[in-house]
């Protein structure tokens, strides 16, 4: 008898940050898809890392958010709904973020890097100005900041590991960024964190999941656990392209993905 594959979407945004669906609507969609679970992972961005109205959850609403997710959990038999958070890492705000994490009962914590040295790398505004004059320098600095974030030990999962490619920017000299990438992966492994295979990359100009197959293979070689995430901002994006993601993960050397709903590994078939 073949055991049904029980996947979890670990990265879905709600109306508490910049998503368009409520926790209840997300839970219902996960049940419709036959997922074992789903995690709401709204943005928590502090100070200069909260650059757009509605991007980050309001600190005063964190308890309300968690309560809404807890209410959605159990509404659909067999579907776990977890309350997580995606913290925008910044060296000048990490202490405040750590205090907020300690004060609230999140099921797990994503760490993400959207800014390097005060400059955002993944919005259309980033395409203006001089940021991308030296693409390799952006990638090197990005991976340095990812390593810093991982080394804090605050994060269970590091999000969209090669986010700078969102609008199609790729390293011109991959060897020039290899050392910084290796240090980032080593820091993630040392912290005992997971990375995600984020299918949103197939829905943006990059045309490739985060991270790239080459980076994914290096992570697999370090035995860094892998979770699946859609980075959904709409209910119809929940669980998007997971079959495709599993094929990419297997090709990169992974034989299982991690479910944070129960801490178990789900074999890739």
Secondary structure, DSSP 8 states (H G I E B T S, - for coil): -------EEEEE--TTTT-SS-HHHHHHHHHHHT-SEEEEEEEE--GGG--STTSS--GGGHHHHHHHHHHHTTSSTT-EEEEEEEEE--TTTHHHHHHHHHHS--SEEEEE--EETTEESSSGGGGSTTGGGSHHHHHHHHHHHHHHHHHTS--SEE--TTGGGTTS---SSHHHHHHHHHHHHHHHHHHT-EEEEEGGGGGSTT-S-BS-HHHHHHHHHTT--EEEE--BSSGGGTTTTHHHHHHHHHHHT--EEEETTTTEEEE--
